[in-house]
Amino acid sequence: MARTWFITGCPSAFGKTISQAAHALRDNVVAYSRDAAKLEDLVKLGMFTVSLDVNAPKQDIEAVVAEAVKKYDTIDILVNNAGYILEGAIEEVRLTEEKSDEEARAQFDTNVFGQLAVIRTVLPYTRNQKSGVIANIGSIAGWHGGINCGYYCATKFALAGITEALRAECEPLGITATVIEPGYFRTDFLSGGHKVFPNNSIEDYVPVIKPYKDMFSTYDRMQPGHPAKGAQLIAGALTGTGRCSGKGLPIRLAIGSDAVFVIRGVLEESKNGLEAWKDLAVTTDIAA
């Protein structure tokens, strides 16, 4: 029996390749974009496309999800893929002196609260059918804060924490959740409309940030990850089919050799730091 996928952020290369990988399994795919006209190539493959802005009012999100449920009856897999990168130093990210957090709030609105809005709209359906998979697209950026992208990293940290809690709350109801954490894949995510820059610039940070800006510009189109291969692995993991059969879906799923390398390094560094301070940390307990 065909499963039904709901996938947001489909104009992106990763969104489209995940849609194509799900479609290749002969499943139903509902592909969402702020402008569904950008998804004509998916329509030609037989997918159902819908316009959806994850920052839209609650009733608008409910309406488009209800439209898709009416067409296919069930929601089996939600892939939350909408998001963008806000570049800039932590102090630089502001709009005016009067609204110092507007740019940062916009980043969280799309990358965190927009995803939450879709999750909360889908959950009543999955709870009713007592089954479903919710997959939030995180990043290796959710493991370590990076220069010039601290707010983006923070949204991915937040998404990982939300997903872990969601998994624990929903597993007894027959629903599982995971955060998929890709490394760098050869998509357009490091260029084009996926990056936003702050209106403010502080001269002191220029020599700190410039090497990282140059690195990302050079790295664009040189990323090691193959989008189609990543999408195929994601489709297998979320359905428990093919190479992923019998493995069980982890709470945090790394995708890409660089993701495995970076995450392993972060875990090792965290372990070393914990061990170095353990003897002092335990001295703060109330004496028995």
ChimeraX attribute file (.defattr): number of C-alpha atoms within 10 A of each C-alpha:
attribute: neighborCount
match mode: 1-to-1
recipient: residues
	/A:1	5
	/A:2	12
	/A:3	18
	/A:4	23
	/A:5	26
	/A:6	24
	/A:7	24
	/A:8	28
	/A:9	22
	/A:10	27
	/A:11	21
	/A:12	19
	/A:13	18
	/A:14	23
	/A:15	23
	/A:16	22
	/A:17	21
	/A:18	28
	/A:19	27
	/A:20	21
	/A:21	21
	/A:22	25
	/A:23	22
	/A:24	13
	/A:25	15
	/A:26	13
	/A:27	18
	/A:28	21
	/A:29	26
	/A:30	26
	/A:31	28
	/A:32	28
	/A:33	22
	/A:34	18
	/A:35	14
	/A:36	18
	/A:37	13
	/A:38	15
	/A:39	20
	/A:40	12
	/A:41	11
	/A:42	22
	/A:43	15
	/A:44	9
	/A:45	11
	/A:46	12
	/A:47	19
	/A:48	19
	/A:49	23
	/A:50	20
	/A:51	17
	/A:52	21
	/A:53	19
	/A:54	27
	/A:55	18
	/A:56	13
	/A:57	10
	/A:58	13
	/A:59	10
	/A:60	14
	/A:61	22
	/A:62	16
	/A:63	13
	/A:64	16
	/A:65	21
	/A:66	16
	/A:67	13
	/A:68	21
	/A:69	17
	/A:70	10
	/A:71	10
	/A:72	17
	/A:73	12
	/A:74	18
	/A:75	24
	/A:76	23
	/A:77	26
	/A:78	24
	/A:79	28
	/A:80	27
	/A:81	23
	/A:82	24
	/A:83	25
	/A:84	18
	/A:85	21
	/A:86	23
	/A:87	20
	/A:88	26
	/A:89	21
	/A:90	13
	/A:91	11
	/A:92	19
	/A:93	24
	/A:94	20
	/A:95	15
	/A:96	12
	/A:97	7
	/A:98	8
	/A:99	9
	/A:100	14
	/A:101	13
	/A:102	13
	/A:103	21
	/A:104	19
	/A:105	15
	/A:106	14
	/A:107	21
	/A:108	21
	/A:109	18
	/A:110	19
	/A:111	27
	/A:112	23
	/A:113	18
	/A:114	20
	/A:115	24
	/A:116	19
	/A:117	19
	/A:118	23
	/A:119	18
	/A:120	13
	/A:121	19
	/A:122	23
	/A:123	20
	/A:124	11
	/A:125	19
	/A:126	22
	/A:127	14
	/A:128	11
	/A:129	15
	/A:130	15
	/A:131	19
	/A:132	27
	/A:133	24
	/A:134	27
	/A:135	24
	/A:136	26
	/A:137	23
	/A:138	29
	/A:139	26
	/A:140	24
	/A:141	22
	/A:142	21
	/A:143	21
	/A:144	16
	/A:145	16
	/A:146	15
	/A:147	18
	/A:148	23
	/A:149	19
	/A:150	21
	/A:151	24
	/A:152	24
	/A:153	23
	/A:154	21
	/A:155	24
	/A:156	27
	/A:157	20
	/A:158	15
	/A:159	22
	/A:160	24
	/A:161	12
	/A:162	17
	/A:163	23
	/A:164	15
	/A:165	12
	/A:166	18
	/A:167	19
	/A:168	14
	/A:169	13
	/A:170	20
	/A:171	15
	/A:172	10
	/A:173	16
	/A:174	14
	/A:175	22
	/A:176	23
	/A:177	27
	/A:178	24
	/A:179	27
	/A:180	25
	/A:181	24
	/A:182	22
	/A:183	24
	/A:184	24
	/A:185	24
	/A:186	19
	/A:187	17
	/A:188	15
	/A:189	19
	/A:190	19
	/A:191	14
	/A:192	8
	/A:193	11
	/A:194	13
	/A:195	14
	/A:196	15
	/A:197	14
	/A:198	15
	/A:199	12
	/A:200	13
	/A:201	15
	/A:202	11
	/A:203	8
	/A:204	8
	/A:205	14
	/A:206	13
	/A:207	9
	/A:208	13
	/A:209	16
	/A:210	13
	/A:211	13
	/A:212	15
	/A:213	17
	/A:214	10
	/A:215	10
	/A:216	15
	/A:217	13
	/A:218	11
	/A:219	14
	/A:220	16
	/A:221	16
	/A:222	13
	/A:223	16
	/A:224	14
	/A:225	19
	/A:226	14
	/A:227	21
	/A:228	18
	/A:229	16
	/A:230	20
	/A:231	22
	/A:232	20
	/A:233	19
	/A:234	22
	/A:235	24
	/A:236	19
	/A:237	21
	/A:238	25
	/A:239	19
	/A:240	15
	/A:241	14
	/A:242	12
	/A:243	11
	/A:244	16
	/A:245	13
	/A:246	10
	/A:247	10
	/A:248	11
	/A:249	18
	/A:250	14
	/A:251	19
	/A:252	18
	/A:253	20
	/A:254	22
	/A:255	22
	/A:256	20
	/A:257	13
	/A:258	18
	/A:259	21
	/A:260	16
	/A:261	13
	/A:262	17
	/A:263	19
	/A:264	13
	/A:265	13
	/A:266	13
	/A:267	12
	/A:268	12
	/A:269	12
	/A:270	12
	/A:271	11
	/A:272	12
	/A:273	11
	/A:274	12
	/A:275	12
	/A:276	11
	/A:277	10
	/A:278	11
	/A:279	10
	/A:280	9
	/A:281	11
	/A:282	9
	/A:283	9
	/A:284	8
	/A:285	7
	/A:286	6
	/A:287	5
	/A:288	3
